Amino acid sequence: EHPSEVQRQSIPQAILGTDIVCQVKSGMGKTTVFILVTLQQLKLVDGQVSVLVLCHTSNLTFSTRH
């Protein structure tokens, strides 16, 4: 409902195409930043993979998937 500080700072920059680095504690909204920016920039091409998401933990995989 209300974006976190990392989301307020990162999302506008990332949508503009700027590379971002998000280093904050767990639960601060990093995954949401990456998902929203990816969806915003997604260009669907029929029959092609558009996005590949790699997660280094099963917890992150679960939160990204849901």
mmCIF file of the N, C-alpha and C atoms, coordinates in Angstrom:
data_MODEL
# 
_entry.id   MODEL 
# 
loop_
_atom_site.group_PDB 
_atom_site.id 
_atom_site.type_symbol 
_atom_site.label_atom_id 
_atom_site.label_alt_id 
_atom_site.label_comp_id 
_atom_site.label_asym_id 
_atom_site.label_entity_id 
_atom_site.label_seq_id 
_atom_site.pdbx_PDB_ins_code 
_atom_site.Cartn_x 
_atom_site.Cartn_y 
_atom_site.Cartn_z 
_atom_site.occupancy 
_atom_site.B_iso_or_equiv 
_atom_site.pdbx_formal_charge 
_atom_site.auth_seq_id 
_atom_site.auth_comp_id 
_atom_site.auth_asym_id 
_atom_site.auth_atom_id 
_atom_site.pdbx_PDB_model_num 
ATOM 1   N N  . GLU A 1 1  ? 0.823  -1.187  0.000   1.00 0.00 ? 1  GLU A N  1 
ATOM 2   C CA . GLU A 1 1  ? 0.000  0.000   0.000   1.00 0.00 ? 1  GLU A CA 1 
ATOM 3   C C  . GLU A 1 1  ? 0.871  1.256   0.000   1.00 0.00 ? 1  GLU A C  1 
ATOM 4   N N  . HIS A 1 2  ? 1.877  1.286   0.874   1.00 0.00 ? 2  HIS A N  1 
ATOM 5   C CA . HIS A 1 2  ? 2.811  2.414   0.922   1.00 0.00 ? 2  HIS A CA 1 
ATOM 6   C C  . HIS A 1 2  ? 4.207  1.876   0.635   1.00 0.00 ? 2  HIS A C  1 
ATOM 7   N N  . PRO A 1 3  ? 4.905  2.438   -0.337  1.00 0.00 ? 3  PRO A N  1 
ATOM 8   C CA . PRO A 1 3  ? 6.232  1.926   -0.667  1.00 0.00 ? 3  PRO A CA 1 
ATOM 9   C C  . PRO A 1 3  ? 7.244  2.177   0.449   1.00 0.00 ? 3  PRO A C  1 
ATOM 10  N N  . SER A 1 4  ? 8.190  1.242   0.558   1.00 0.00 ? 4  SER A N  1 
ATOM 11  C CA . SER A 1 4  ? 9.278  1.411   1.520   1.00 0.00 ? 4  SER A CA 1 
ATOM 12  C C  . SER A 1 4  ? 10.275 2.430   0.963   1.00 0.00 ? 4  SER A C  1 
ATOM 13  N N  . GLU A 1 5  ? 11.215 2.814   1.781   1.00 0.00 ? 5  GLU A N  1 
ATOM 14  C CA . GLU A 1 5  ? 12.232 3.785   1.357   1.00 0.00 ? 5  GLU A CA 1 
ATOM 15  C C  . GLU A 1 5  ? 13.026 3.263   0.162   1.00 0.00 ? 5  GLU A C  1 
ATOM 16  N N  . VAL A 1 6  ? 13.433 1.997   0.206   1.00 0.00 ? 6  VAL A N  1 
ATOM 17  C CA . VAL A 1 6  ? 14.206 1.437   -0.905  1.00 0.00 ? 6  VAL A CA 1 
ATOM 18  C C  . VAL A 1 6  ? 13.365 1.413   -2.182  1.00 0.00 ? 6  VAL A C  1 
ATOM 19  N N  . GLN A 1 7  ? 12.074 1.167   -2.057  1.00 0.00 ? 7  GLN A N  1 
ATOM 20  C CA . GLN A 1 7  ? 11.197 1.172   -3.226  1.00 0.00 ? 7  GLN A CA 1 
ATOM 21  C C  . GLN A 1 7  ? 11.035 2.583   -3.788  1.00 0.00 ? 7  GLN A C  1 
ATOM 22  N N  . ARG A 1 8  ? 10.852 3.560   -2.921  1.00 0.00 ? 8  ARG A N  1 
ATOM 23  C CA . ARG A 1 8  ? 10.712 4.955   -3.376  1.00 0.00 ? 8  ARG A CA 1 
ATOM 24  C C  . ARG A 1 8  ? 11.971 5.434   -4.104  1.00 0.00 ? 8  ARG A C  1 
ATOM 25  N N  . GLN A 1 9  ? 13.124 4.999   -3.632  1.00 0.00 ? 9  GLN A N  1 
ATOM 26  C CA . GLN A 1 9  ? 14.380 5.450   -4.236  1.00 0.00 ? 9  GLN A CA 1 
ATOM 27  C C  . GLN A 1 9  ? 14.729 4.673   -5.501  1.00 0.00 ? 9  GLN A C  1 
ATOM 28  N N  . SER A 1 10 ? 14.458 3.376   -5.512  1.00 0.00 ? 10 SER A N  1 
ATOM 29  C CA . SER A 1 10 ? 14.953 2.505   -6.579  1.00 0.00 ? 10 SER A CA 1 
ATOM 30  C C  . SER A 1 10 ? 14.042 2.390   -7.793  1.00 0.00 ? 10 SER A C  1 
ATOM 31  N N  . ILE A 1 11 ? 12.749 2.284   -7.584  1.00 0.00 ? 11 ILE A N  1 
ATOM 32  C CA . ILE A 1 11 ? 11.839 2.006   -8.698  1.00 0.00 ? 11 ILE A CA 1 
ATOM 33  C C  . ILE A 1 11 ? 11.895 3.085   -9.786  1.00 0.00 ? 11 ILE A C  1 
ATOM 34  N N  . PRO A 1 12 ? 11.790 4.367   -9.454  1.00 0.00 ? 12 PRO A N  1 
ATOM 35  C CA . PRO A 1 12 ? 11.850 5.371   -10.535 1.00 0.00 ? 12 PRO A CA 1 
ATOM 36  C C  . PRO A 1 12 ? 13.161 5.327   -11.321 1.00 0.00 ? 12 PRO A C  1 
ATOM 37  N N  . GLN A 1 13 ? 14.274 5.134   -10.628 1.00 0.00 ? 13 GLN A N  1 
ATOM 38  C CA . GLN A 1 13 ? 15.571 5.074   -11.305 1.00 0.00 ? 13 GLN A CA 1 
ATOM 39  C C  . GLN A 1 13 ? 15.667 3.854   -12.218 1.00 0.00 ? 13 GLN A C  1 
ATOM 40  N N  . ALA A 1 14 ? 15.215 2.710   -11.730 1.00 0.00 ? 14 ALA A N  1 
ATOM 41  C CA . ALA A 1 14 ? 15.294 1.480   -12.514 1.00 0.00 ? 14 ALA A CA 1 
ATOM 42  C C  . ALA A 1 14 ? 14.386 1.534   -13.738 1.00 0.00 ? 14 ALA A C  1 
ATOM 43  N N  . ILE A 1 15 ? 13.205 2.120   -13.606 1.00 0.00 ? 15 ILE A N  1 
ATOM 44  C CA . ILE A 1 15 ? 12.297 2.246   -14.747 1.00 0.00 ? 15 ILE A CA 1 
ATOM 45  C C  . ILE A 1 15 ? 12.921 3.118   -15.837 1.00 0.00 ? 15 ILE A C  1 
ATOM 46  N N  . LEU A 1 16 ? 13.723 4.087   -15.436 1.00 0.00 ? 16 LEU A N  1 
ATOM 47  C CA . LEU A 1 16 ? 14.428 4.934   -16.404 1.00 0.00 ? 16 LEU A CA 1 
ATOM 48  C C  . LEU A 1 16 ? 15.601 4.211   -17.063 1.00 0.00 ? 16 LEU A C  1 
ATOM 49  N N  . GLY A 1 17 ? 15.922 3.011   -16.577 1.00 0.00 ? 17 GLY A N  1 
ATOM 50  C CA . GLY A 1 17 ? 17.004 2.231   -17.166 1.00 0.00 ? 17 GLY A CA 1 
ATOM 51  C C  . GLY A 1 17 ? 18.317 2.321   -16.427 1.00 0.00 ? 17 GLY A C  1 
ATOM 52  N N  . THR A 1 18 ? 18.337 3.010   -15.311 1.00 0.00 ? 18 THR A N  1 
ATOM 53  C CA . THR A 1 18 ? 19.546 3.125   -14.505 1.00 0.00 ? 18 THR A CA 1 
ATOM 54  C C  . THR A 1 18 ? 19.787 1.819   -13.758 1.00 0.00 ? 18 THR A C  1 
ATOM 55  N N  . ASP A 1 19 ? 21.027 1.364   -13.730 1.00 0.00 ? 19 ASP A N  1 
ATOM 56  C CA . ASP A 1 19 ? 21.364 0.199   -12.914 1.00 0.00 ? 19 ASP A CA 1 
ATOM 57  C C  . ASP A 1 19 ? 21.198 0.571   -11.448 1.00 0.00 ? 19 ASP A C  1 
ATOM 58  N N  . ILE A 1 20 ? 20.679 -0.360  -10.667 1.00 0.00 ? 20 ILE A N  1 
ATOM 59  C CA . ILE A 1 20 ? 20.485 -0.101  -9.240  1.00 0.00 ? 20 ILE A CA 1 
ATOM 60  C C  . ILE A 1 20 ? 21.109 -1.222  -8.423  1.00 0.00 ? 20 ILE A C  1 
ATOM 61  N N  . VAL A 1 21 ? 21.491 -0.899  -7.212  1.00 0.00 ? 21 VAL A N  1 
ATOM 62  C CA . VAL A 1 21 ? 21.947 -1.876  -6.228  1.00 0.00 ? 21 VAL A CA 1 
ATOM 63  C C  . VAL A 1 21 ? 21.114 -1.637  -4.979  1.00 0.00 ? 21 VAL A C  1 
ATOM 64  N N  . CYS A 1 22 ? 20.416 -2.678  -4.535  1.00 0.00 ? 22 CYS A N  1 
ATOM 65  C CA . CYS A 1 22 ? 19.577 -2.571  -3.332  1.00 0.00 ? 22 CYS A CA 1 
ATOM 66  C C  . CYS A 1 22 ? 20.207 -3.409  -2.234  1.00 0.00 ? 22 CYS A C  1 
ATOM 67  N N  . GLN A 1 23 ? 20.696 -2.763  -1.204  1.00 0.00 ? 23 GLN A N  1 
ATOM 68  C CA . GLN A 1 23 ? 21.265 -3.464  -0.065  1.00 0.00 ? 23 GLN A CA 1 
ATOM 69  C C  . GLN A 1 23 ? 20.568 -2.987  1.198   1.00 0.00 ? 23 GLN A C  1 
ATOM 70  N N  . VAL A 1 24 ? 19.557 -3.727  1.604   1.00 0.00 ? 24 VAL A N  1 
ATOM 71  C CA . VAL A 1 24 ? 18.822 -3.439  2.835   1.00 0.00 ? 24 VAL A CA 1 
ATOM 72  C C  . VAL A 1 24 ? 18.473 -4.762  3.498   1.00 0.00 ? 24 VAL A C  1 
ATOM 73  N N  . LYS A 1 25 ? 18.018 -4.682  4.729   1.00 0.00 ? 25 LYS A N  1 
ATOM 74  C CA . LYS A 1 25 ? 17.657 -5.879  5.479   1.00 0.00 ? 25 LYS A CA 1 
ATOM 75  C C  . LYS A 1 25 ? 16.549 -6.658  4.783   1.00 0.00 ? 25 LYS A C  1 
ATOM 76  N N  . SER A 1 26 ? 16.446 -7.914  5.149   1.00 0.00 ? 26 SER A N  1 
ATOM 77  C CA . SER A 1 26 ? 15.378 -8.773  4.648   1.00 0.00 ? 26 SER A CA 1 
ATOM 78  C C  . SER A 1 26 ? 14.016 -8.183  5.001   1.00 0.00 ? 26 SER A C  1 
ATOM 79  N N  . GLY A 1 27 ? 13.087 -8.268  4.056   1.00 0.00 ? 27 GLY A N  1 
ATOM 80  C CA . GLY A 1 27 ? 11.731 -7.798  4.307   1.00 0.00 ? 27 GLY A CA 1 
ATOM 81  C C  . GLY A 1 27 ? 11.501 -6.327  4.029   1.00 0.00 ? 27 GLY A C  1 
ATOM 82  N N  . MET A 1 28 ? 12.478 -5.654  3.422   1.00 0.00 ? 28 MET A N  1 
ATOM 83  C CA . MET A 1 28 ? 12.353 -4.211  3.177   1.00 0.00 ? 28 MET A CA 1 
ATOM 84  C C  . MET A 1 28 ? 11.813 -3.872  1.786   1.00 0.00 ? 28 MET A C  1 
ATOM 85  N N  . GLY A 1 29 ? 11.572 -4.879  0.939   1.00 0.00 ? 29 GLY A N  1 
ATOM 86  C CA . GLY A 1 29 ? 10.935 -4.623  -0.349  1.00 0.00 ? 29 GLY A CA 1 
ATOM 87  C C  . GLY A 1 29 ? 11.805 -4.752  -1.581  1.00 0.00 ? 29 GLY A C  1 
ATOM 88  N N  . LYS A 1 30 ? 12.969 -5.392  -1.454  1.00 0.00 ? 30 LYS A N  1 
ATOM 89  C CA . LYS A 1 30 ? 13.851 -5.542  -2.613  1.00 0.00 ? 30 LYS A CA 1 
ATOM 90  C C  . LYS A 1 30 ? 13.206 -6.380  -3.708  1.00 0.00 ? 30 LYS A C  1 
ATOM 91  N N  . THR A 1 31 ? 12.603 -7.502  -3.336  1.00 0.00 ? 31 THR A N  1 
ATOM 92  C CA . THR A 1 31 ? 11.986 -8.383  -4.329  1.00 0.00 ? 31 THR A CA 1 
ATOM 93  C C  . THR A 1 31 ? 10.885 -7.652  -5.080  1.00 0.00 ? 31 THR A C  1 
ATOM 94  N N  . THR A 1 32 ? 10.107 -6.863  -4.379  1.00 0.00 ? 32 THR A N  1 
ATOM 95  C CA . THR A 1 32 ? 9.050  -6.079  -5.022  1.00 0.00 ? 32 THR A CA 1 
ATOM 96  C C  . THR A 1 32 ? 9.640  -5.105  -6.031  1.00 0.00 ? 32 THR A C  1 
ATOM 97  N N  . VAL A 1 33 ? 10.760 -4.487  -5.697  1.00 0.00 ? 33 VAL A N  1 
ATOM 98  C CA . VAL A 1 33 ? 11.434 -3.576  -6.630  1.00 0.00 ? 33 VAL A CA 1 
ATOM 99  C C  . VAL A 1 33 ? 11.766 -4.317  -7.914  1.00 0.00 ? 33 VAL A C  1 
ATOM 100 N N  . PHE A 1 34 ? 12.423 -5.456  -7.805  1.00 0.00 ? 34 PHE A N  1 
ATOM 101 C CA . PHE A 1 34 ? 12.851 -6.187  -8.992  1.00 0.00 ? 34 PHE A CA 1 
ATOM 102 C C  . PHE A 1 34 ? 11.669 -6.667  -9.823  1.00 0.00 ? 34 PHE A C  1 
ATOM 103 N N  . ILE A 1 35 ? 10.618 -7.145  -9.166  1.00 0.00 ? 35 ILE A N  1 
ATOM 104 C CA . ILE A 1 35 ? 9.445  -7.641  -9.888  1.00 0.00 ? 35 ILE A CA 1 
ATOM 105 C C  . ILE A 1 35 ? 8.726  -6.502  -10.613 1.00 0.00 ? 35 ILE A C  1 
ATOM 106 N N  . LEU A 1 36 ? 8.454  -5.412  -9.922  1.00 0.00 ? 36 LEU A N  1 
ATOM 107 C CA . LEU A 1 36 ? 7.732  -4.297  -10.549 1.00 0.00 ? 36 LEU A CA 1 
ATOM 108 C C  . LEU A 1 36 ? 8.505  -3.698  -11.720 1.00 0.00 ? 36 LEU A C  1 
ATOM 109 N N  . VAL A 1 37 ? 9.804  -3.534  -11.551 1.00 0.00 ? 37 VAL A N  1 
ATOM 110 C CA . VAL A 1 37 ? 10.615 -2.962  -12.626 1.00 0.00 ? 37 VAL A CA 1 
ATOM 111 C C  . VAL A 1 37 ? 10.671 -3.917  -13.815 1.00 0.00 ? 37 VAL A C  1 
ATOM 112 N N  . THR A 1 38 ? 10.811 -5.201  -13.551 1.00 0.00 ? 38 THR A N  1 
ATOM 113 C CA . THR A 1 38 ? 10.832 -6.189  -14.631 1.00 0.00 ? 38 THR A CA 1 
ATOM 114 C C  . THR A 1 38 ? 9.518  -6.178  -15.399 1.00 0.00 ? 38 THR A C  1 
ATOM 115 N N  . LEU A 1 39 ? 8.395  -6.183  -14.689 1.00 0.00 ? 39 LEU A N  1 
ATOM 116 C CA . LEU A 1 39 ? 7.092  -6.159  -15.354 1.00 0.00 ? 39 LEU A CA 1 
ATOM 117 C C  . LEU A 1 39 ? 6.889  -4.865  -16.140 1.00 0.00 ? 39 LEU A C  1 
ATOM 118 N N  . GLN A 1 40 ? 7.362  -3.755  -15.616 1.00 0.00 ? 40 GLN A N  1 
ATOM 119 C CA . GLN A 1 40 ? 7.222  -2.462  -16.288 1.00 0.00 ? 40 GLN A CA 1 
ATOM 120 C C  . GLN A 1 40 ? 7.962  -2.447  -17.621 1.00 0.00 ? 40 GLN A C  1 
ATOM 121 N N  . GLN A 1 41 ? 9.109  -3.116  -17.684 1.00 0.00 ? 41 GLN A N  1 
ATOM 122 C CA . GLN A 1 41 ? 9.945  -3.071  -18.882 1.00 0.00 ? 41 GLN A CA 1 
ATOM 123 C C  . GLN A 1 41 ? 9.762  -4.280  -19.791 1.00 0.00 ? 41 GLN A C  1 
ATOM 124 N N  . LEU A 1 42 ? 8.888  -5.180  -19.427 1.00 0.00 ? 42 LEU A N  1 
ATOM 125 C CA . LEU A 1 42 ? 8.695  -6.426  -20.159 1.00 0.00 ? 42 LEU A CA 1 
ATOM 126 C C  . LEU A 1 42 ? 8.138  -6.176  -21.554 1.00 0.00 ? 42 LEU A C  1 
ATOM 127 N N  . LYS A 1 43 ? 8.780  -6.770  -22.536 1.00 0.00 ? 43 LYS A N  1 
ATOM 128 C CA . LYS A 1 43 ? 8.299  -6.722  -23.911 1.00 0.00 ? 43 LYS A CA 1 
ATOM 129 C C  . LYS A 1 43 ? 8.070  -8.169  -24.350 1.00 0.00 ? 43 LYS A C  1 
ATOM 130 N N  . LEU A 1 44 ? 6.814  -8.543  -24.451 1.00 0.00 ? 44 LEU A N  1 
ATOM 131 C CA . LEU A 1 44 ? 6.475  -9.916  -24.790 1.00 0.00 ? 44 LEU A CA 1 
ATOM 132 C C  . LEU A 1 44 ? 6.693  -10.172 -26.275 1.00 0.00 ? 44 LEU A C  1 
ATOM 133 N N  . VAL A 1 45 ? 7.354  -11.286 -26.561 1.00 0.00 ? 45 VAL A N  1 
ATOM 134 C CA . VAL A 1 45 ? 7.560  -11.737 -27.929 1.00 0.00 ? 45 VAL A CA 1 
ATOM 135 C C  . VAL A 1 45 ? 7.038  -13.160 -27.987 1.00 0.00 ? 45 VAL A C  1 
ATOM 136 N N  . ASP A 1 46 ? 6.059  -13.381 -28.841 1.00 0.00 ? 46 ASP A N  1 
ATOM 137 C CA . ASP A 1 46 ? 5.412  -14.681 -28.932 1.00 0.00 ? 46 ASP A CA 1 
ATOM 138 C C  . ASP A 1 46 ? 6.425  -15.792 -29.202 1.00 0.00 ? 46 ASP A C  1 
ATOM 139 N N  . GLY A 1 47 ? 6.374  -16.836 -28.386 1.00 0.00 ? 47 GLY A N  1 
ATOM 140 C CA . GLY A 1 47 ? 7.236  -17.991 -28.568 1.00 0.00 ? 47 GLY A CA 1 
ATOM 141 C C  . GLY A 1 47 ? 8.638  -17.842 -28.008 1.00 0.00 ? 47 GLY A C  1 
ATOM 142 N N  . GLN A 1 48 ? 8.932  -16.750 -27.312 1.00 0.00 ? 48 GLN A N  1 
ATOM 143 C CA . GLN A 1 48 ? 10.266 -16.542 -26.757 1.00 0.00 ? 48 GLN A CA 1 
ATOM 144 C C  . GLN A 1 48 ? 10.196 -16.338 -25.250 1.00 0.00 ? 48 GLN A C  1 
ATOM 145 N N  . VAL A 1 49 ? 11.255 -16.757 -24.580 1.00 0.00 ? 49 VAL A N  1 
ATOM 146 C CA . VAL A 1 49 ? 11.371 -16.496 -23.148 1.00 0.00 ? 49 VAL A CA 1 
ATOM 147 C C  . VAL A 1 49 ? 11.612 -15.002 -22.967 1.00 0.00 ? 49 VAL A C  1 
ATOM 148 N N  . SER A 1 50 ? 10.830 -14.369 -22.106 1.00 0.00 ? 50 SER A N  1 
ATOM 149 C CA . SER A 1 50 ? 10.961 -12.928 -21.896 1.00 0.00 ? 50 SER A CA 1 
ATOM 150 C C  . SER A 1 50 ? 11.763 -12.589 -20.649 1.00 0.00 ? 50 SER A C  1 
ATOM 151 N N  . VAL A 1 51 ? 11.646 -13.426 -19.618 1.00 0.00 ? 51 VAL A N  1 
ATOM 152 C CA . VAL A 1 51 ? 12.321 -13.158 -18.349 1.00 0.00 ? 51 VAL A CA 1 
ATOM 153 C C  . VAL A 1 51 ? 12.800 -14.478 -17.763 1.00 0.00 ? 51 VAL A C  1 
ATOM 154 N N  . LEU A 1 52 ? 13.998 -14.473 -17.230 1.00 0.00 ? 52 LEU A N  1 
ATOM 155 C CA . LEU A 1 52 ? 14.529 -15.608 -16.485 1.00 0.00 ? 52 LEU A CA 1 
ATOM 156 C C  . LEU A 1 52 ? 14.900 -15.096 -15.106 1.00 0.00 ? 52 LEU A C  1 
ATOM 157 N N  . VAL A 1 53 ? 14.288 -15.668 -14.085 1.00 0.00 ? 53 VAL A N  1 
ATOM 158 C CA . VAL A 1 53 ? 14.539 -15.247 -12.707 1.00 0.00 ? 53 VAL A CA 1 
ATOM 159 C C  . VAL A 1 53 ? 15.341 -16.331 -12.009 1.00 0.00 ? 53 VAL A C  1 
ATOM 160 N N  . LEU A 1 54 ? 16.497 -15.976 -11.481 1.00 0.00 ? 54 LEU A N  1 
ATOM 161 C CA . LEU A 1 54 ? 17.336 -16.893 -10.719 1.00 0.00 ? 54 LEU A CA 1 
ATOM 162 C C  . LEU A 1 54 ? 17.346 -16.443 -9.267  1.00 0.00 ? 54 LEU A C  1 
ATOM 163 N N  . CYS A 1 55 ? 17.074 -17.367 -8.371  1.00 0.00 ? 55 CYS A N  1 
ATOM 164 C CA . CYS A 1 55 ? 17.040 -17.055 -6.941  1.00 0.00 ? 55 CYS A CA 1 
ATOM 165 C C  . CYS A 1 55 ? 18.041 -17.938 -6.220  1.00 0.00 ? 55 CYS A C  1 
ATOM 166 N N  . HIS A 1 56 ? 18.744 -17.367 -5.258  1.00 0.00 ? 56 HIS A N  1 
ATOM 167 C CA . HIS A 1 56 ? 19.785 -18.124 -4.566  1.00 0.00 ? 56 HIS A CA 1 
ATOM 168 C C  . HIS A 1 56 ? 19.291 -18.833 -3.303  1.00 0.00 ? 56 HIS A C  1 
ATOM 169 N N  . THR A 1 57 ? 18.041 -18.650 -2.927  1.00 0.00 ? 57 THR A N  1 
ATOM 170 C CA . THR A 1 57 ? 17.487 -19.379 -1.782  1.00 0.00 ? 57 THR A CA 1 
ATOM 171 C C  . THR A 1 57 ? 16.069 -19.823 -2.098  1.00 0.00 ? 57 THR A C  1 
ATOM 172 N N  . SER A 1 58 ? 15.637 -20.891 -1.435  1.00 0.00 ? 58 SER A N  1 
ATOM 173 C CA . SER A 1 58 ? 14.265 -21.360 -1.647  1.00 0.00 ? 58 SER A CA 1 
ATOM 174 C C  . SER A 1 58 ? 13.255 -20.353 -1.110  1.00 0.00 ? 58 SER A C  1 
ATOM 175 N N  . ASN A 1 59 ? 13.596 -19.639 -0.037  1.00 0.00 ? 59 ASN A N  1 
ATOM 176 C CA . ASN A 1 59 ? 12.691 -18.611 0.496   1.00 0.00 ? 59 ASN A CA 1 
ATOM 177 C C  . ASN A 1 59 ? 12.467 -17.497 -0.524  1.00 0.00 ? 59 ASN A C  1 
ATOM 178 N N  . LEU A 1 60 ? 13.517 -17.066 -1.177  1.00 0.00 ? 60 LEU A N  1 
ATOM 179 C CA . LEU A 1 60 ? 13.391 -16.026 -2.193  1.00 0.00 ? 60 LEU A CA 1 
ATOM 180 C C  . LEU A 1 60 ? 12.605 -16.543 -3.396  1.00 0.00 ? 60 LEU A C  1 
ATOM 181 N N  . THR A 1 61 ? 12.828 -17.784 -3.755  1.00 0.00 ? 61 THR A N  1 
ATOM 182 C CA . THR A 1 61 ? 12.055 -18.393 -4.837  1.00 0.00 ? 61 THR A CA 1 
ATOM 183 C C  . THR A 1 61 ? 10.576 -18.364 -4.508  1.00 0.00 ? 61 THR A C  1 
ATOM 184 N N  . PHE A 1 62 ? 10.222 -18.729 -3.285  1.00 0.00 ? 62 PHE A N  1 
ATOM 185 C CA . PHE A 1 62 ? 8.819  -18.735 -2.866  1.00 0.00 ? 62 PHE A CA 1 
ATOM 186 C C  . PHE A 1 62 ? 8.231  -17.329 -2.915  1.00 0.00 ? 62 PHE A C  1 
ATOM 187 N N  . SER A 1 63 ? 8.933  -16.341 -2.378  1.00 0.00 ? 63 SER A N  1 
ATOM 188 C CA . SER A 1 63 ? 8.378  -14.981 -2.344  1.00 0.00 ? 63 SER A CA 1 
ATOM 189 C C  . SER A 1 63 ? 8.289  -14.382 -3.744  1.00 0.00 ? 63 SER A C  1 
ATOM 190 N N  . THR A 1 64 ? 9.198  -14.738 -4.629  1.00 0.00 ? 64 THR A N  1 
ATOM 191 C CA . THR A 1 64 ? 9.156  -14.241 -5.998  1.00 0.00 ? 64 THR A CA 1 
ATOM 192 C C  . THR A 1 64 ? 8.000  -14.873 -6.766  1.00 0.00 ? 64 THR A C  1 
ATOM 193 N N  . ARG A 1 65 ? 7.789  -16.137 -6.521  1.00 0.00 ? 65 ARG A N  1 
ATOM 194 C CA . ARG A 1 65 ? 6.737  -16.874 -7.225  1.00 0.00 ? 65 ARG A CA 1 
ATOM 195 C C  . ARG A 1 65 ? 5.351  -16.436 -6.777  1.00 0.00 ? 65 ARG A C  1 
ATOM 196 N N  . HIS A 1 66 ? 5.200  -16.076 -5.521  1.00 0.00 ? 66 HIS A N  1 
ATOM 197 C CA . HIS A 1 66 ? 3.880  -15.736 -4.997  1.00 0.00 ? 66 HIS A CA 1 
ATOM 198 C C  . HIS A 1 66 ? 3.770  -14.247 -4.843  1.00 0.00 ? 66 HIS A C  1 
# 
